[in-house]
Amino acid sequence: MEKSFVRKILLNKTSAFYIFSILIVFISVIMGVFIGTVSLTIKDTIYIIIQNITNLSLYDGPSNMELIIWEIRFPRVVVAFLVGASLSLAGAAFQGLLRNSLADPYTIGVSSGATLGTVLAIYFQWSIFGWVTFTLPVVGILSGFLTLLLVFGITKLASGTLANETIILSGIILSSFMSALISLIVALSPEQDVRQILYWLMGSVSMRGWGHVQLLMPFFVSGMIVLLLNYRELNGLAFGDQSAQFMGINVKRKKRIVLIGASVLTGAAVSVSGAIGFVGLVIPHLVRLVVGANHKHVLPLSILIGGSYLVLADLVARTVLQPQELPIGVVTALIGSPVFTLLLIKERIRKRGLS
């Protein structure tokens, strides 16, 4: 009976992919914490993590090793996972909502707004109540929200409704304008600030600690809950606004809710890690290829795969050219560009075969 139950789960493609995704999460986190310039056994690494979570006395090695694992590597891995999960989940929601396979967390300009706010904070040396470390994330999150309000305002003035085409065009207009402002600030910045701004624009989770996890976690949880609770509405909206109305969905209200949820995730992720591309574009595509278009599975699996992917990308970024560290955005672009190209070609071939 047990064997047939296990066989049934493994034969179910979706269930098998859930199992695979959970294993990838576990493996990527252990690799991200274990691999580095300082060597430690996997057993001791796991003991240190469990000890600090549960207060059980398991690890009796050098205290500096515990400091490296718990205070430096593990929070960095957690931040990378949360950022990757946020961008992937937001990308899946945007693609379903806007019915556009090229949509991603950067489509409607929220990321550009968060990036502009961060760049302004660096240029003007802003400090919130002397809270220097977290000034950039806080300003980034607030400017991301402001950008979303501008998108709503432009869309409402232009069309009177929340039409998908108008939302995308509004986002493109704002992104272009804010990119120009960012370039202007870079041109005007002193040399010591230019390096920091450019490194931020390329994305990184270096030097991120538990404080950044605490800052990002409320936005991640709230945005995730909003989107997961609206998976049925996303399935309906994917068929078009008119079809969704026939299904009894309040299209305008649900669009606002989904856009806010996805923008919360995007703004928070970008404000903590900088601009990291291709995660929210490629990962939802990969998930849909395996489990189909049902957002009941696409959304949670995008969280697991997207988070794992960014943890592994960060591992590559900090180890491939040791002791030098690459910006994580460079790694995701180098991997994501050819993968997405192959996905597009495969999709085009599949459609031709069906026609």
C-alpha positions as CSV (number, residue, x, y, z in Angstrom):
1,M,0.0,0.0,0.0
2,E,2.8,2.4,1.0
3,K,4.8,1.6,-2.2
4,S,1.8,2.2,-4.4
5,F,1.2,5.5,-2.7
6,V,4.8,6.6,-3.2
7,R,4.7,5.4,-6.8
8,K,1.5,7.4,-7.4
9,I,3.0,10.6,-6.1
10,L,6.1,10.2,-8.2
11,L,4.1,9.5,-11.3
12,N,2.1,12.7,-10.7
13,K,4.3,15.3,-12.4
14,T,3.2,18.2,-10.2
15,S,3.7,16.3,-7.0
16,A,7.1,15.1,-8.1
17,F,8.1,18.7,-9.0
18,Y,7.1,19.8,-5.5
19,I,9.3,17.2,-4.0
20,F,12.1,18.2,-6.3
21,S,11.7,21.9,-5.5
22,I,11.8,21.2,-1.7
23,L,15.0,19.2,-2.2
24,I,16.6,21.9,-4.3
25,V,15.7,24.5,-1.5
26,F,17.4,22.3,1.1
27,I,20.5,21.6,-1.1
28,S,20.9,25.2,-2.2
29,V,20.7,26.5,1.4
30,I,23.2,24.0,2.7
31,M,25.6,24.7,-0.2
32,G,25.3,28.4,0.2
33,V,26.1,28.2,3.9
34,F,28.7,25.4,3.6
35,I,30.8,26.6,0.7
36,G,33.2,29.5,1.2
37,T,36.8,30.6,1.9
38,V,36.6,29.0,5.3
39,S,36.0,25.3,5.3
40,L,33.6,23.5,7.6
41,T,31.9,20.1,7.5
42,I,28.3,19.9,6.4
43,K,27.5,18.2,9.7
44,D,28.9,21.1,11.8
45,T,27.2,23.6,9.5
46,I,23.8,22.0,10.1
47,Y,24.6,21.7,13.9
48,I,25.4,25.4,14.1
49,I,22.1,26.4,12.3
50,I,20.0,24.1,14.4
51,Q,21.7,25.2,17.6
52,N,21.1,28.9,17.0
53,I,17.4,28.2,16.0
54,T,16.6,25.9,18.9
55,N,19.2,26.8,21.6
56,L,20.2,23.1,21.7
57,S,23.9,22.5,22.5
58,L,25.1,20.6,19.4
59,Y,28.3,22.4,18.1
60,D,31.4,22.4,20.3
61,G,33.9,23.7,17.7
62,P,35.6,27.2,17.5
63,S,33.3,30.1,18.2
64,N,34.7,32.1,15.2
65,M,33.3,29.4,12.9
66,E,29.9,29.7,14.5
67,L,30.1,33.5,13.9
68,I,31.0,33.0,10.2
69,I,28.1,30.6,9.6
70,W,25.4,32.2,11.7
71,E,26.2,35.9,11.4
72,I,27.6,36.2,7.9
73,R,26.8,33.3,5.6
74,F,23.3,32.1,6.7
75,P,21.6,35.6,6.8
76,R,23.1,36.3,3.3
77,V,21.6,33.0,2.1
78,V,18.2,33.8,3.7
79,V,18.2,37.3,2.0
80,A,19.1,35.8,-1.3
81,F,16.3,33.2,-1.0
82,L,13.7,35.9,0.0
83,V,14.8,38.2,-2.9
84,G,14.7,35.4,-5.4
85,A,11.4,34.1,-4.1
86,S,9.9,37.6,-4.2
87,L,11.0,38.4,-7.7
88,S,9.8,35.0,-9.0
89,L,6.5,35.2,-7.3
90,A,5.9,38.8,-8.5
91,G,7.0,37.8,-12.1
92,A,4.5,34.9,-12.1
93,A,1.7,37.2,-10.9
94,F,2.5,39.9,-13.5
95,Q,2.7,37.4,-16.4
96,G,-0.7,36.0,-15.4
97,L,-2.4,39.3,-14.7
98,L,-1.1,41.2,-17.8
99,R,-1.4,38.1,-20.0
100,N,2.1,38.8,-21.3
101,S,4.9,36.2,-21.2
102,L,7.5,38.9,-21.3
103,A,6.2,40.6,-18.2
104,D,8.4,40.6,-15.1
105,P,8.8,42.5,-11.8
106,Y,10.3,45.4,-13.7
107,T,7.5,45.8,-16.2
108,I,5.4,48.5,-14.5
109,G,8.3,50.5,-13.2
110,V,8.2,49.7,-9.5
111,S,11.8,48.4,-9.5
112,S,13.0,51.6,-11.3
113,G,11.2,53.7,-8.7
114,A,12.9,51.7,-5.9
115,T,16.2,52.0,-7.6
116,L,15.9,55.7,-8.1
117,G,15.0,56.2,-4.5
118,T,18.1,54.3,-3.4
119,V,20.4,56.2,-5.8
120,L,19.0,59.5,-4.5
121,A,19.7,58.3,-1.0
122,I,23.3,57.5,-1.9
123,Y,23.8,60.8,-3.8
124,F,22.4,63.1,-1.1
125,Q,23.8,60.9,1.8
126,W,20.3,60.6,3.4
127,S,20.1,59.1,6.9
128,I,16.8,58.3,8.6
129,F,17.2,59.1,12.3
130,G,20.8,58.1,12.0
131,W,19.8,54.7,10.8
132,V,22.4,54.6,8.1
133,T,22.4,50.8,7.4
134,F,18.7,50.6,6.6
135,T,18.2,54.0,5.0
136,L,18.6,52.6,1.5
137,P,16.0,49.8,1.8
138,V,13.5,52.0,3.6
139,V,13.8,54.8,0.9
140,G,13.7,52.2,-1.8
141,I,10.5,50.6,-0.5
142,L,8.8,54.0,-0.1
143,S,9.8,55.2,-3.6
144,G,8.6,51.9,-5.1
145,F,5.1,52.5,-3.6
146,L,5.1,56.0,-4.9
147,T,5.9,54.7,-8.4
148,L,3.0,52.3,-8.2
149,L,0.7,55.2,-7.3
150,L,2.0,57.1,-10.3
151,V,1.3,54.1,-12.5
152,F,-2.3,53.9,-11.2
153,G,-2.7,57.7,-11.8
154,I,-1.3,57.7,-15.3
155,T,-3.4,54.6,-16.3
156,K,-6.6,56.2,-14.8
157,L,-6.0,59.5,-16.6
158,A,-5.1,57.8,-19.9
159,S,-7.9,55.2,-20.2
160,G,-10.2,55.6,-17.3
161,T,-9.8,51.9,-16.6
162,L,-7.0,49.5,-15.6
163,A,-6.5,48.1,-19.1
164,N,-3.4,45.8,-19.4
165,E,-1.9,47.7,-22.3
166,T,-2.2,51.0,-20.5
167,I,-0.6,49.6,-17.3
168,I,2.3,48.3,-19.4
169,L,2.8,51.5,-21.3
170,S,2.6,53.6,-18.1
171,G,5.2,51.4,-16.6
172,I,7.5,51.7,-19.6
173,I,7.1,55.5,-19.6
174,L,8.0,55.8,-15.9
175,S,10.9,53.3,-16.2
176,S,12.4,55.2,-19.1
177,F,12.0,58.5,-17.2
178,M,13.5,57.2,-14.0
179,S,16.4,55.5,-15.9
180,A,17.2,58.9,-17.3
181,L,17.2,60.4,-13.9
182,I,19.4,57.6,-12.5
183,S,21.9,58.2,-15.4
184,L,21.9,61.9,-14.6
185,I,22.6,61.3,-10.9
186,V,25.5,58.9,-11.9
187,A,26.9,61.6,-14.2
188,L,26.7,64.2,-11.4
189,S,28.0,62.0,-8.6
190,P,31.5,62.2,-7.2
191,E,33.8,59.3,-8.1
192,Q,33.5,57.6,-4.7
193,D,29.7,57.4,-5.0
194,V,29.7,56.3,-8.6
195,R,31.2,52.9,-7.7
196,Q,28.6,52.3,-5.0
197,I,25.7,53.3,-7.2
198,L,26.9,51.1,-10.1
199,Y,27.4,48.1,-7.8
200,W,23.9,48.6,-6.5
201,L,22.5,48.8,-10.0
202,M,24.1,45.4,-10.8
203,G,22.6,43.8,-7.7
204,S,24.2,42.2,-4.7
205,V,23.4,40.5,-1.4
206,S,26.9,41.0,0.0
207,M,27.1,42.3,3.6
208,R,23.4,41.6,4.2
209,G,22.6,40.5,7.8
210,W,19.7,39.6,10.0
211,G,18.5,43.2,10.1
212,H,17.9,43.0,6.4
213,V,16.0,39.7,6.8
214,Q,13.8,41.4,9.4
215,L,13.2,44.4,7.2
216,L,12.4,42.2,4.1
217,M,10.3,39.5,5.8
218,P,7.1,41.5,6.6
219,F,6.9,42.7,3.0
220,F,7.6,39.2,1.7
221,V,5.0,37.5,3.9
222,S,2.3,40.1,3.2
223,G,2.9,40.2,-0.6
224,M,3.0,36.4,-0.7
225,I,-0.2,36.0,1.2
226,V,-2.0,38.5,-1.0
227,L,-1.0,36.7,-4.2
228,L,-1.5,33.1,-3.0
229,L,-5.0,34.0,-1.7
230,N,-5.9,35.4,-5.2
231,Y,-4.7,32.4,-7.4
232,R,-8.2,31.7,-8.6
233,E,-8.6,35.3,-9.7
234,L,-5.3,35.2,-11.5
235,N,-6.5,32.1,-13.3
236,G,-9.6,34.0,-14.3
237,L,-7.8,37.2,-15.3
238,A,-5.4,35.1,-17.5
239,F,-8.3,34.5,-19.8
240,G,-9.0,38.2,-20.2
241,D,-10.9,40.9,-18.4
242,Q,-14.3,40.1,-20.1
243,S,-14.0,36.4,-19.3
244,A,-13.0,37.2,-15.7
245,Q,-16.1,39.4,-15.3
246,F,-18.4,36.5,-16.6
247,M,-16.8,34.4,-13.8
248,G,-18.0,36.9,-11.2
249,I,-14.5,38.5,-10.6
250,N,-14.4,42.2,-9.7
251,V,-11.7,42.8,-12.3
252,K,-10.7,46.4,-11.3
253,R,-10.5,45.6,-7.6
254,K,-8.6,42.3,-8.1
255,K,-6.2,43.9,-10.5
256,R,-5.4,46.6,-7.9
257,I,-4.9,43.9,-5.2
258,V,-2.6,41.8,-7.3
259,L,-0.6,44.8,-8.6
260,I,-0.1,46.0,-5.0
261,G,0.9,42.5,-3.8
262,A,3.4,42.0,-6.6
263,S,4.7,45.5,-6.3
264,V,5.3,45.1,-2.5
265,L,7.4,42.1,-3.3
266,T,9.3,43.8,-6.1
267,G,10.0,47.1,-4.2
268,A,11.1,45.3,-1.1
269,A,13.4,42.9,-3.0
270,V,15.0,45.6,-5.1
271,S,15.5,48.0,-2.2
272,V,17.5,45.3,-0.3
273,S,19.5,43.7,-3.1
274,G,19.5,46.2,-6.0
275,A,18.4,45.5,-9.5
276,I,18.6,41.7,-10.3
277,G,17.2,40.8,-13.7
278,F,15.8,37.6,-15.3
279,V,14.7,35.9,-12.1
280,G,11.1,37.0,-12.4
281,L,11.2,36.5,-16.1
282,V,12.7,33.0,-16.5
283,I,11.6,31.1,-13.4
284,P,7.8,31.4,-13.9
285,H,8.3,30.2,-17.5
286,L,10.3,27.1,-16.3
287,V,7.6,26.3,-13.7
288,R,4.8,26.7,-16.3
289,L,6.6,24.3,-18.6
290,V,6.4,21.6,-16.0
291,V,3.1,22.1,-14.2
292,G,1.0,24.1,-16.6
293,A,-0.7,27.5,-16.2
294,N,-2.7,26.9,-13.0
295,H,-1.5,29.6,-10.5
296,K,-2.4,27.3,-7.6
297,H,0.9,25.5,-8.4
298,V,2.8,28.2,-10.4
299,L,2.9,30.7,-7.5
300,P,4.2,28.4,-4.7
301,L,6.6,26.6,-7.0
302,S,8.0,29.9,-8.3
303,I,8.7,30.8,-4.6
304,L,10.7,27.6,-4.1
305,I,12.6,27.5,-7.4
306,G,13.2,31.3,-7.6
307,G,14.6,31.4,-4.1
308,S,16.9,28.4,-4.6
309,Y,18.0,29.8,-8.0
310,L,19.2,33.1,-6.5
311,V,21.0,31.3,-3.6
312,L,22.9,29.3,-6.1
313,A,23.5,32.3,-8.3
314,D,24.9,34.2,-5.3
315,L,27.1,31.2,-4.5
316,V,28.6,31.3,-8.1
317,A,29.0,35.1,-7.8
318,R,31.1,34.9,-4.6
319,T,33.2,31.8,-5.4
320,V,33.9,31.7,-9.2
321,L,36.5,34.4,-9.0
322,Q,37.6,34.2,-5.4
323,P,38.6,36.5,-3.6
324,Q,36.9,38.9,-6.0
325,E,33.1,38.8,-5.9
326,L,30.8,39.3,-9.0
327,P,27.6,41.3,-8.8
328,I,24.7,38.8,-8.6
329,G,22.8,40.6,-11.3
330,V,25.6,39.8,-13.8
331,V,25.4,36.1,-13.0
332,T,21.6,36.0,-13.3
333,A,21.8,37.8,-16.7
334,L,24.6,35.5,-18.0
335,I,22.5,32.5,-17.1
336,G,19.0,33.9,-17.7
337,S,19.6,35.3,-21.2
338,P,20.5,32.0,-23.0
339,V,18.0,30.0,-21.0
340,F,15.2,32.4,-21.8
341,T,16.2,32.4,-25.5
342,L,16.0,28.6,-25.5
343,L,12.6,28.7,-23.8
344,L,11.3,31.1,-26.5
345,I,12.6,29.0,-29.3
346,K,11.1,25.8,-27.7
347,E,7.7,27.5,-27.3
348,R,7.7,28.7,-30.9
349,I,8.5,25.2,-32.1
350,R,5.7,23.7,-29.9
351,K,3.2,26.2,-31.3
352,R,4.1,25.4,-34.9
353,G,3.8,21.7,-34.2
354,L,0.2,22.3,-32.8
355,S,-0.8,24.4,-35.8
